[in-house]
Amino acid sequence: MNQFVLQYGKSNELLLFPHILEVGLKKNASVSFNTFLTTATEGLRLYYIIEGRFEWRINNQPVILYPGDVAVIMPGVPFGSDKGNLEVGAFTWIHLGIQKLENGQVVPGKWSGLSDSEGAAIGKILLLNPSPVLSRFSEAGKILKCIQSELFSTEVAYQARVNHQLDELLIQVTRQLTRQNHSARDFPKTFMHLEEMLRQNLAHQWTVEEMAALVGMGTTLFTEKVKSYSGFSPINYLINIRISEAIRLLKRPDITVTDIALDTGFYSSQHFSTTFKKLTGYRPSEFRNNHLRNI
């Protein structure tokens, strides 16, 4: 087990991979002091523990990692260990220059073979992941080992093989996150979280795929869960949330009906009015006037 660190711009092995900012393997025979200081970077960092026990902090929260565990550190999240100390053991890691969009979402770059929708879904699952640690996930270690082997051997088509393995790593990590979260998931609490996220940006034209990604599910399972829990399809579930928010806003005379329609995600005032009357029996203006008369 030979130690190494490859960095883009400094290591020839990464010449064809500007999206791999760093990849390495470290074996610590004794505790190292002031060598693992807390940092925050713009890339996605994945650490796989080979041996030992490590006490680190991710986003200022303490975590303990054992062999087979994976630490998932999102862009901009502080990561390191208390006082910069590094325990005895070995781990390998990769630091990917994942793109961060203006809306805050993260997606793989042009190097990825994932479709735009797949990349966006994976980015959302990673971004909304409540737990930064994957337990006993040896598959990630195997993929990282394969990537490192390809980088050093540079055999025919190694560039394609490395990028394929990076896609596989992202897929497996997000699937494992989803499985791990499902195993201890209280679905009513999940719905509370989903509704909170939707209400933060109701003007967005949410798709079923995007809503499913918010709670780390595939669209089929998500649709079944929504139907079972609420009695609505995902889209009708969303419409009910939009109407609920619209009712709250209509009680405020300082906001126009048109602004409320757009702020809650309806295409137009007419679309809003038609849907609102269908679900409440009143047109928005009628509801507002009745409310104001009763104050």
Order of alpha helices (4+ residues) and beta strands (2+ residues): beta-beta-beta-beta-beta-beta-beta-beta-beta-beta-alpha-beta-alpha-alpha-alpha-alpha-alpha-alpha-alpha-alpha-alpha
